[in-house]
Amino acid sequence: MKKSSRTDALTTPDLVLLSLLAERPMHGYQANQLLEFRQVRDWAGISRPQIYYSLEKLLRLKFLRAAAAEDPSEGPERRVFATTAAGRAALASALERESWTTVRDRPPFLTWLALSWQARPEAFQKQIARRRAYLENELAREKQTLRDVMKEVGHRYHEAVWMLTLTIDHMALELRWLRRLQQESSRRARARNPVYEAKS
């Protein structure tokens, strides 16, 4: 099925808002508060200005509707919106994009690691220690978030639980890998057979 250009043009902030407003009608300020409460910015890049830009864009596309009497003097922060049937259909179509499952992340730490052979030895160890401390703090925070979510959801078969357990498993795996890296770093050596140009 060919997707419309309107659906293809939907950004991640657009899709997050369509999903959020499909739960219940709310205004922009409430949407922003809920995004912060649910720590959505941990997994989706969406800023406060993007919220209001997306609200106006989705309204123009008729993917949202005003859910309450509008007072123009209140502005977009207090206008209440809800996702329309067309908006829910557009969201469902956008979730069928192949790119959701075939794009690799480029985490800054991985870039740093690729370039780290140029770092001073003491800086290398310091950065590894920083990464470990950061992940340990984040792991503790995510575990607490998971406990809070489990209280709210009441079972393990929910997308928020799956997301958090995946994140926790990734962090735990990287922490184990970092401990091994610290043990192996003294044996670091240059490539024995470097290749500098592609063979024809």
C-alpha positions in Angstrom: 0.0 0.0 0.0 1.5 3.3 -1.0 1.6 5.8 1.8 0.7 9.4 1.2 3.2 12.2 1.2 1.3 13.7 4.2 2.1 10.5 6.2 5.7 10.4 5.0 6.2 14.0 6.2 5.3 13.2 9.8 8.3 13.6 12.1 9.0 11.8 15.4 7.6 14.7 17.4 4.4 14.6 15.3 4.0 10.9 15.9 4.6 11.2 19.6 1.9 13.9 19.9 -0.6 12.0 17.8 -0.1 9.0 20.1 -0.3 11.1 23.3 -3.5 12.9 22.2 -5.1 9.6 21.1 -5.0 8.7 24.8 -7.0 11.7 25.8 -7.5 15.3 24.7 -5.1 17.9 26.3 -3.6 21.2 25.6 0.1 21.9 24.7 1.2 22.7 28.2 -0.4 19.4 29.5 1.3 17.5 26.7 4.7 18.9 27.6 4.2 18.1 31.3 3.2 14.5 30.5 6.2 14.1 28.1 8.5 15.2 31.0 6.7 13.0 33.6 7.0 9.9 31.3 10.6 10.8 30.5 9.8 10.6 26.8 12.9 12.6 25.9 14.9 9.6 26.9 13.8 7.8 23.7 12.4 10.5 21.4 14.0 13.8 20.5 11.2 16.4 21.1 11.6 19.9 22.4 9.1 22.2 23.9 9.0 24.4 20.8 8.5 21.3 18.6 5.4 20.4 20.6 3.7 23.7 19.5 5.0 23.5 16.0 3.7 19.9 15.7 0.3 20.9 17.2 -0.2 23.6 14.5 1.0 21.3 11.7 -1.2 18.4 12.7 -4.2 20.7 13.0 -3.6 22.0 9.5 -3.4 18.4 8.2 -6.7 17.6 10.0 -4.9 14.9 12.0 -6.0 16.8 15.2 -9.2 18.6 16.1 -10.0 21.2 18.7 -11.6 19.3 21.5 -13.0 22.3 23.4 -14.3 25.7 22.7 -11.3 27.8 21.7 -10.5 31.2 23.1 -8.1 32.8 20.7 -6.6 34.9 23.6 -5.4 31.8 25.3 -3.0 30.8 22.6 -1.8 27.3 21.6 -0.7 26.4 25.2 -4.3 26.3 26.3 -6.2 25.1 23.3 -7.3 21.5 23.8 -6.6 19.0 21.0 -7.6 15.4 20.3 -6.4 13.0 17.6 -8.8 12.5 14.7 -9.6 9.2 12.9 -7.4 10.4 10.1 -4.7 11.2 12.5 -4.9 7.7 14.1 -4.8 6.2 10.6 -1.7 8.3 9.6 0.0 7.3 12.8 -0.7 3.6 12.1 0.7 4.0 8.6 3.8 5.8 9.7 4.5 2.9 12.2 4.8 0.6 9.2 7.9 2.4 7.8 10.8 0.0 7.3 13.2 2.7 8.7 12.0 2.0 12.3 13.7 -1.4 12.1 16.7 -0.9 9.8 18.5 2.2 11.0 21.6 1.9 13.2 22.3 4.3 16.1 25.5 6.4 16.1 26.1 6.9 19.8 28.8 9.5 20.6 30.6 7.1 22.9 31.1 4.7 19.9 32.6 7.6 17.9 34.8 8.5 20.8 36.0 4.9 21.0 36.9 4.8 17.3 39.0 8.0 17.7 40.4 7.1 21.2 43.7 5.8 19.9 44.7 9.4 19.6 43.8 10.1 23.3 46.4 10.3 26.0 46.6 7.1 28.1 45.4 8.8 31.3 42.5 10.5 29.4 41.4 7.2 27.9 41.1 5.6 31.4 39.4 8.8 32.7 36.8 8.7 30.0 36.1 5.0 30.5 35.6 5.7 34.2 33.2 8.6 33.4 31.2 6.4 31.1 30.9 3.7 33.8 29.8 6.3 36.4 27.2 7.7 34.0 25.8 4.3 33.1 25.6 3.2 36.7 23.6 6.4 37.6 21.4 5.9 34.6 20.9 2.3 35.3 19.7 3.0 38.8 17.3 5.7 37.5 15.9 3.3 34.8 15.4 0.6 37.4 13.4 3.0 39.6 11.4 4.1 36.6 10.6 0.5 35.8 9.4 0.0 39.4 7.2 3.1 39.1 5.8 1.9 35.7 5.1 -1.6 37.0 3.0 0.0 39.8 1.0 2.0 37.3 0.7 -0.7 34.6 0.2 -3.7 36.9 1.7 -6.3 34.5 4.9 -6.9 32.4 3.2 -7.1 29.0 3.2 -3.4 28.1 5.4 -1.3 25.7 6.7 0.9 28.5 7.9 -2.2 30.4 9.5 -3.7 27.3 11.3 -0.4 26.5 12.7 -0.1 30.0 13.8 -3.7 30.3 15.6 -3.4 26.9 17.3 -0.2 28.0 18.3 -1.8 31.3 19.7 -4.8 29.6 21.7 -2.7 27.2 23.2 -0.7 30.0 24.0 -3.7 32.1 25.7 -5.3 29.1 27.8 -2.2 28.3 28.9 -2.0 32.0 30.1 -5.6 31.8 31.9 -4.8 28.5 33.5 -1.6 30.1 34.9 -3.6 32.9 36.5 -6.0 30.4 37.8 -3.0 28.4 39.5 -1.6 31.4 41.3 -4.9 32.0 42.3 -5.2 28.3 43.3 -1.6 27.6 46.9 -2.1 28.6 47.3 -4.6 25.8 46.1 -2.1 23.1 48.1 -2.2 19.9 48.0 -0.8 16.4 46.5 -2.8 13.5 49.0 -5.3 12.0 47.6 -5.2 8.5 46.0 -1.7 7.9 44.2 -1.2 4.6 44.3 2.4 3.2 42.4 2.1 0.0 39.6 0.0 -1.4 40.7 -2.8 -3.7 39.2 -2.7 -7.2 
